[in-house]
Amino acid sequence: MMDTIRKYPDKVLRKKSVKVEKITDKEKNLLKEMAVTMKENNGIGLAAPQVGVNLRLIIAETPKGIIKMINPVIEKKEGESILNEGCLSFPGITVTVQRAEKIIVSGLSEKGELLKFEVGGLMSHVFQHEIDHLNGKLIIDYLPLWEKLRYNLNKKKIGAMNENQVGTY
């Protein structure tokens, strides 16, 4: 099985992930292991850097099941949505994040087939959050400077846990 989820300030979380050029059993097995790790940690999304792998792979728990995506790209953004987001790499912390309400996302399946769909609401946040991970962007990057400083100095909980809490991804 794979390593545990990498926690901030692990340097792998800040690296830009590398595009997958060829889908092999290695990538398929990694996606399968990521799904297990996500479930074991009660997450709703996970990106490869969170398990220490610098590849453009994400998974997300959707109402229709787990979607595994290779080299995901956001093709279109629409509207605005603000939710409190958690992250498996920042246990116990939530951050209020503004993102697009709806997105069109595309990428490849494990079989190399094109996946392309529109998601909104929570799922829009999940996919944008995981794609941020592939670019080395973290939820704390959405904080005002004074809160970043507070987090870095005190390592305290950021943001309020409330009815807008959406889950950890």
N, C-alpha and C positions, 0 to 999 in steps of 0.2 A: 504494500500500500504506500501511498505518498506521504510526504512530510506534512506536518501540521500547517495551518494557515499562517502565512507570514504577517507579522504585526508591524505597524509603524513603530520605529523609523527604519525598518529593514530597507536597504538601498534598492532591492529589486522592485519595490513598489514605485520608485521614481523613474525607472528606465522605460524608454519607449520600446514597445514589443516589436518583434520581427515578424514580417509577413510569412505565412506558411506557403512554401512553394510547391510542395508535393504532400498529399495526404497519404500517410502510411499507417501501419498498425500502431506505431508509436503515438501518433496524434489521436487515433481512435481510442486507444487505451487510456490516454491522458484525459480525454473528455469523459470517459466512463468513470474514471477515478475521481475527477472533479465533481461529478454528479453525486457520488457517494459522500465525498467530503462536505459538499454543500448541505446535503440532507442531514448528515451527522452533526453539523453545526447550526442547524435550524436556519439556514440562509435561503434566500429566494433568487440569488444570482451569484456567480463567481467568475472571475477572470484568471487566466493562467498565471499572471504575475503573483497573484495571491497565494499560489502554491509553489512559488519560486521558479516558474518557467517563463522565459522571455519570448513567448509566442502569442500571436493574435488569435486567441481562442477564448470564447466565453460560453457560459451556459446560463439559462434562466428558467425558473419555474413559472410556467404560465397556466392559465385555466385549462389549456388543452394538453398539458404535460410539459416535460423538460425539452427546451429547445437548445440544441448544441450548434454553435455557429463558429465557422472558421473565417478569418479575415473580414469581420463585420464592418460595414460602412453605413453611416447615417446619410441617406440621400436627400431627405427633405425634413424640415422642422416647421411646425405650425403651432401658434398659440403659446400660452404661458401657464405653467403650473408650479405651485410652491408646496413642497412636502418636507417633512422631517425624514431624513434618511439616516439609516444606520449602515455600518460596514463591518464585515467580519474581520477586517484588518485593524479596526478601531473598536474593540469590545466595550460595550457600555456607553458609547458616545453616539449622540445624534446631532445632526447639523441640518438647519433649514436651508434647502437648496431650491433655487429657481431653475427650471428646465422647460423645454418645449412640452406642450400638452400632448401633441401627437407627433410621431415621427414615422418616416418610411425607412426601414432598415433592410439591408441586403448583405448577403455573405454566402458561404458555401456550407452545405451539409457534410456529414462524415463521408458520404458517398460521392462528394464532389459536385453535387447538384446545386443549382442556384436556388437560394431561399430569398424571398422578398415579400415583406408584409408591412402593414401599417399597425402600429400599436398606440394606445392612448393611456392617459392616467398613470396609474402605478406602473404598468408594464413599460410605458415610455420612460419613466424614471429609471427603472431597472436596467434597460438596455443602454441608456445614456451613461449611467453610473459605471456599468461594466466596460463600455468602450472608453470612458475616461481612464480607467485602470490601464488599458492597453497603451494609452498615451502618457502614462506617468502622472496623471492628474488624480488628486485625492479629494475626499469630501472636505477636508480642512482648508483646501484652496478656495472654497466658497465662503469662508468666514471673513468678517472684517478684520483688519490688522490687529486691533486690540484683543480680539478673541483668540487669534492665532498666538499672540504673545502669551495670553493667559494659559492657553493649552500647553505651549512649549515650556513655560516656566513652572506651572503647577500640575500639569498632567491631570487636570480635573475634567469632570464630565462637561461636555459642551452641548448646549441646547436643552430644551425641556422635553421630558418624556410626557407626551400628552395624547389626546385622542387622534392626532394627526400622525402619530408614529406609524410607519408603513412596513417596517420589517428590516432585516439586515441582509445586505447584499454586497 
